[in-house]
Amino acid sequence: MKKTFTFIFITATLFFSGNISAQMVPSNFTNVNTAPDTVNPIEFYITIQNQGADTLYAMVSRVLVSMMPSHKEAFCFGPNCYPPNTPVSSDPAIIPPGAYDNTFKTDMFSNGQCGTSYVRYHFFNQNNPADTLNIDLSY
């Protein structure tokens, strides 16, 4: 009798790209889904530190680089959480100099479909849009 094993791999990878901000620095990355499957969401938490001398008014936009048809992504940042299909946060996370903000969280819902989805999160200073940080996640 021959046994067939099916393995489902859901990977979560963090990449930093683009301009690395002199003020915004990712200081912590946590994938809290230790047993990924197609039923439970994949959750990520990323802490952003303000290493600048001024208060940071951080916003985030997201680009769905490549998504499986049934995958849905939602995120929280600053004072709000945003449902799928929200391209930009509406209110900034206000981070004083030297402080950390740990409100950034993403949820990827696979809705029963295996596959890989890629999302780019573009953090930017509301008062200086040239001050940016890109974080690419692979789910």
N, C-alpha and C positions, 0 to 999 in steps of 0.2 A: 504494500500500500504506500503510495507516494503522498507525502504531505506537502502542501503548498503554503508558504508563509507570505503574507502580504505585510509589508512595512510601510508605514506612513511617516514621512519625515516632514515636520514643519520646522523650518530653521528661522532663527532670528539673528540678524547680523546688523551691527552698527558701523557706519562709515561716516567720516567727517570729510567734507569737501568744500570747494569754493573758498571764499574769503574767510579766514579764521579771524574772528573779531578780537580786537585788543581789549574789549570790555566784557564780552560774553564768552564764558568758558564752560563747556560741559564738565562737570566734576563728578558725576555719578551716573551709572547706567545700570538699570536693573530689569531683567526679564523675569517677571514673577510667575510665568507659566512654566513650571518645572516638568510637566508631563503633557506636552502639546498633543492635541487631538483635533478632530474636525467638529467637535461640539462646543467646547469652551473657547472663549476669546483668548488671543495672545495679547498679553498686557506688557507694556514697557513703561518704565519711569526713567526720566532723565532730569538731573538737577543742573540748573544753570547758575553759575556764580558770576557776580558783577565784580570784575577785577579793576574796574575803572575808578576814577576819582569823583564821578558824577552819578547821580541817581539814574538808573537805567529804566526806561519805559519799553519793555520788551514785548514785541508782538510776534506771532508766528503765522506763516501761511504754509499750505501744504500742496504738493503736486503729486497726483497719482501717476507715477511713472509708468507702471505696468500692473494692471489688476486682473485677477481671475474674475470671470463674469459674476459669480455670486458673492465674492468677497466684499465686505463693507468695512470702512475704517471710520472711527470716531476719535476725538481727542479732547483733552482738557488742558487749559493753560491759564494761569492767572486766576481771575475770579469766576471763570465760566467753563462749562463743558459744551462741546459742539457736536451735533449729530453728523452722520455721514453726509457728504456733499457740501460741507462748509469749507470754503477755500481759505478764509482768513479769520483769525480771532478778532473779535469786535472791541475788546478792552485789553489794555496792556497789563502785564505782570510788572508791578513796580518793585524794583530791586535796588535798595540803597547800596552805596559803595561798600565793597567787602562782604556783602550778604549773599546768601544762597536762596534760590527759589526752587522748591521741589514740587510745584503744581503740575508740571508737564507729564501727561500720561496719555498713552495711545491704547486703543483696543482694536484689534483686527478680528472680525467675525468671519469665519470661513463658510458658514451656512452649509456645512456638510461636504464642501468641495475641496479636494486636495489640490495643491499647486502653490506657486510662489507669486507673491505680490510685492511690488517695490513702491515705497512712498518716500518723498523728499520733504523734510520739514525745514523751512527757511525762516530762521529767527532773525529779527531785525529790530534796531533801535528806532522807536517811533520818532524820536527827535533828531536822529541821524541815520536815514535809511541806508547809507553806505556802510554802516557798521553792521555786519551780517555774520551769521554762522549757519551753515547748511549741515543737516544731519540726515543721512540716507539710511532707511531701515528696510531690510529684506525680511519678509514674513514667509 
